[in-house]
Amino acid sequence: MAGVTSKLDYLQGLGVTAVWLSPVFRQRGHLDTYHGYGVQDFLEVDPRFGSRDDLVELVRQAHQRGLRVLLDVIFNHSGANWLYPPGTPGGERQPVTQRTGIRLANGLRRGSADRRDRWQ
């Protein structure tokens, strides 16, 4: 985030009006994803990019220059891989901890190598 923030004047001078960031949300560490499609927590910035405060500062400074910031958010690549704290909008859900053997509509079995559906 700090690197992008430091270049806002340069970008503005080029006539840029918006900055579109690739996914910056906290990634699932055990998957070693680099592309941003393994989001673990949509409420936190991945430490490789900085902190939530760094993101807020980037947006604040961009807005001061009349620039907009777009965040690439990949909701269709998310799954049951985190729990939000109690009281968080959207509710609380518990991930599946046992393999149930329930067959999914796509023919796969819950708990199989394809873990697209891990909620009870």
C-alpha positions as CSV (number, residue, x, y, z in Angstrom):
1,M,0.0,0.0,0.0
2,A,2.8,2.4,0.9
3,G,4.3,2.0,-2.5
4,V,1.1,2.9,-4.3
5,T,0.5,5.8,-1.9
6,S,3.9,7.2,-2.7
7,K,3.2,7.2,-6.4
8,L,-0.2,9.0,-6.3
9,D,1.2,12.4,-7.4
10,Y,2.9,10.7,-10.4
11,L,-0.3,8.8,-11.3
12,Q,-2.4,12.0,-11.0
13,G,0.1,13.8,-13.3
14,L,-0.4,11.1,-15.9
15,G,-4.1,11.9,-15.9
16,V,-5.1,8.7,-14.0
17,T,-8.5,9.0,-12.3
18,A,-8.7,5.6,-10.6
19,V,-6.4,3.0,-9.2
20,W,-7.6,-0.6,-9.4
21,L,-5.8,-2.8,-6.8
22,S,-5.5,-6.5,-7.2
23,P,-6.9,-8.5,-4.3
24,V,-5.3,-7.2,-1.1
25,F,-7.3,-9.2,1.5
26,R,-5.6,-11.6,3.9
27,Q,-4.8,-14.8,2.1
28,R,-5.0,-18.4,3.4
29,G,-1.4,-19.0,4.5
30,H,-1.4,-22.7,4.1
31,L,-2.2,-22.5,0.4
32,D,0.8,-20.2,-0.5
33,T,-1.4,-18.2,-2.9
34,Y,0.2,-15.2,-4.6
35,H,-2.7,-14.1,-6.9
36,G,-5.2,-13.0,-4.2
37,Y,-7.9,-15.6,-4.9
38,G,-7.4,-17.5,-1.7
39,V,-9.0,-15.0,0.6
40,Q,-9.2,-15.9,4.3
41,D,-10.5,-12.7,5.7
42,F,-12.3,-9.9,3.8
43,L,-11.9,-7.6,6.8
44,E,-8.1,-7.6,6.9
45,V,-5.3,-6.6,4.5
46,D,-2.7,-9.3,3.8
47,P,0.5,-8.4,5.6
48,R,2.5,-8.6,2.4
49,F,0.7,-5.4,1.2
50,G,0.6,-3.6,4.5
51,S,-2.1,-3.1,7.0
52,R,-5.8,-2.0,7.1
53,D,-4.6,1.4,8.2
54,D,-2.3,1.6,5.2
55,L,-5.2,0.9,2.9
56,V,-7.3,3.6,4.7
57,E,-4.5,6.1,4.2
58,L,-4.1,5.2,0.5
59,V,-7.8,5.8,0.0
60,R,-7.7,9.0,2.0
61,Q,-4.8,10.4,0.0
62,A,-6.2,9.3,-3.3
63,H,-9.5,11.0,-2.6
64,Q,-7.6,14.2,-1.7
65,R,-6.3,14.2,-5.2
66,G,-9.6,13.4,-6.8
67,L,-8.6,9.8,-7.5
68,R,-10.8,6.7,-6.8
69,V,-9.6,3.4,-5.5
70,L,-11.2,0.2,-6.7
71,L,-10.7,-3.0,-4.8
72,D,-10.8,-6.3,-6.7
73,V,-12.9,-8.6,-4.5
74,I,-13.4,-12.2,-5.4
75,F,-16.5,-13.4,-3.6
76,N,-17.0,-16.4,-5.8
77,H,-13.6,-17.8,-4.8
78,S,-14.4,-17.7,-1.1
79,G,-15.3,-20.6,1.2
80,A,-15.6,-21.9,4.7
81,N,-12.1,-21.0,5.8
82,W,-12.5,-18.4,8.6
83,L,-14.8,-17.3,11.3
84,Y,-15.8,-13.7,11.9
85,P,-15.8,-12.4,15.5
86,P,-19.1,-12.5,17.4
87,G,-21.3,-9.6,16.5
88,T,-19.9,-9.1,13.0
89,P,-22.5,-8.2,10.4
90,G,-23.3,-11.3,8.4
91,G,-23.5,-13.7,11.4
92,E,-21.4,-16.5,12.7
93,R,-20.9,-19.9,11.1
94,Q,-18.9,-22.9,12.1
95,P,-16.8,-24.7,9.5
96,V,-17.3,-28.4,9.1
97,T,-14.9,-30.3,11.3
98,Q,-16.0,-33.9,10.3
99,R,-16.3,-35.5,7.0
100,T,-20.0,-36.2,6.5
101,G,-19.9,-38.2,3.2
102,I,-22.9,-36.2,1.9
103,R,-23.0,-36.1,-1.9
104,L,-23.2,-32.6,-3.4
105,A,-25.3,-31.6,-6.4
106,N,-22.1,-31.6,-8.5
107,G,-21.5,-35.3,-7.8
108,L,-18.6,-34.7,-5.5
109,R,-18.6,-35.8,-1.9
110,R,-18.3,-33.3,0.9
111,G,-14.8,-33.6,2.3
112,S,-13.3,-34.8,-1.0
113,A,-10.2,-33.3,-2.6
114,D,-12.5,-30.6,-4.1
115,R,-13.5,-28.7,-1.0
116,R,-15.9,-26.2,-2.6
117,D,-18.5,-26.9,0.0
118,R,-17.3,-27.3,3.6
119,W,-20.3,-26.0,5.5
120,Q,-22.7,-28.2,7.4
